[in-house]
Amino acid sequence: MLIFIIFSFILYLIGSFPTSHIIGEKLYRIDILKIGSKHSGLSNIYQYSSKKIILLILLIDVLLKGFVPTYLVFNFYNEYILASLFLIIGHNWSFFLNFRGGKGLSISIGLLAGVNIFIFFILVIFFLLFWIIVKLRDSAMPWILSFIITVLVIIFDALYLHVFFQSLSKMSLYSIIFVLLLLLLRRILVDGEYNNFNRRIILNRIIFDRDEK
C-alpha cells in the first residue's frame, strides 16, 4: 500500500507539470487560465502557438508525461498500474495551478499507448474515421467518440474474443476504463462551475466542450 501511495504521488506531480501554461507565460506572455476556455490544455493555447510549439507540447504531454511513466509502471510494476491514473488527475487538477488544469486528452492518449501501443493505433484509426464522418470539427467529438469505442473494443476483446488484449491484467483493464471516466468527468466538471447541471449541459460539455451546442 505504501509503495502504491508513493507511486501515485510521484505520478501526480509528473502529471501536474503545466506544459501549456508555462509555454504560454514564457513565450507569449499570456495566462491561458484567464483567456479562451480558461483551462491549461493544448486546445486553449493552440491559436496563439506555431506548429512547432504545438508539436513540442504534444511531445511533452503525450510522450514524456503520459507514455513513458505508464510504460515503465506497466512493464516493471504492473501491480501498481492503477497509480498511473494519477498522471491524468495531476494534469487535470494540477498542484502547481491551484488544482486547475487541462482536459486530459493528450496525456490520456499517452497513457493508453503506454499500456499497449496497439491501443494507440486503434484510437488513431477510429479518430480518423470519426474526423472524416463528423462535420463538427471545431469540437473534440471525434476524439471522445474514439476513446469510447476504443475502450469498448478493448473490453470486448479481452473478455470474449481473446485476439489482441487477452494478456491484459484486470488492473490494466480497470485503468483503461478509468481513463475514459476521468476524461468524461473532467469535461463535465468545468473549473469553478460545479453547479448548474442538467442533461443538456452535461451532453454538450462532453461532446462539444462547452455548455451550448
C-alpha positions, -999 to +999 in steps of 0.1 A: +000+000+000+028+024+009+045+017-025+012+024-043+009+058-024+045+067-033+039+058-070+007+078-070+023+109-055+052+108-079+030+103-109+006+130-098+035+155-097+046+144-131+011+149-145+008+182-127+036+198-148+016+225-167+033+224-201+009+247-220+006+272-191+044+275-188+049+279-225+021+305-227+037+326-199+073+322-211+069+325-248+037+345-254+033+364-220-002+352-217-020+334-188-042+308-206-061+303-174-076+338-180-084+336-217-104+314-240-119+284-223-097+292-192-080+259-189-044+249-193-048+224-220-033+223-255-066+234-272-066+267-252-031+277-264-035+263-299-045+296-316-015+315-301+012+290-310+031+279-340+030+243-353+065+237-338+054+248-304+022+226-306+044+196-315+066+204-286+036+205-262+023+172-276+058+156-273+059+166-236+023+158-227+018+126-247+053+111-246+071+124-216+041+129-192+018+101-204+036+073-223+070+070-206+058+068-170+029+045-178+052+022-199+077+019-170+050+012-145+031-013-167+062-033-176+081-033-143+055-026-116+023-039-132+005-045-099+006-007-094-007+002-128-038+019-113-014+045-099-008+057-135-043+073-133-027+100-111-009+113-142-043+123-156-055+136-122-024+157-120-028+170-155-065+179-149-061+192-114-025+205-112-008+210-079+011+239-095-020+257-107-041+256-075-058+224-088-068+237-121-056+222-153-062+208-188-089+185-201-067+154-200-069+143-237-033+143-247-020+127-215-047+101-218-035+092-253+000+087-239-012+066-210-032+042-233-001+039-256+020+031-225-003+002-216-003-012-252+009+006-283-017-013-303-043+006-284-028+038-297-032+027-333-068+016-328-075+050-312-060+069-341-078+048-367-112+055-350-103+092-347-095+095-384-128+077-392-148+100-370-129+130-382-139+123-417-175+114-408-183+141-382-187+176-396-183+194-363-146+198-365-145+227-340-152+203-312-134+173-297-163+150-306-141+127-329-116+121-300-143+115-274-161+090-297-128+073-305-120+069-268-154+054-260-153+030-290-117+020-283-123+012-247-154-009-256-133-028-282-106-035-257-131-048-230-149-069-255-118-084-269-102-090-235-133-107-221-147-126-252-126-126-283-091-130-268-074-119-300-054-087-292-057-080-255-061-113-238-028-107-219-040-076-202-044-079-164-076-070-146-058-040-132-048-028-166-084-031-179-097-012-149-071+015-156-082+018-192-119+021-181-110+048-155-090+067-181-123+072-201-142+080-170-117+107-159-117+121-194-155+125-193-156+137-157-131+165-165-152+177-194-183+178-172-167+195-142-156+228-157-133+248-133-154+267-109-187+256-124-198+226-103-234+236-100-260+242-127-261+207-141-287+192-164-287+166-190-283+190-219-254+208-204-236+176-195-240+162-230-229+195-246-198+196-224-189+160-233-195+163-270-188+200-278-166+210-248-190+239-240-224+245-224-242+254-257-242+234-289 
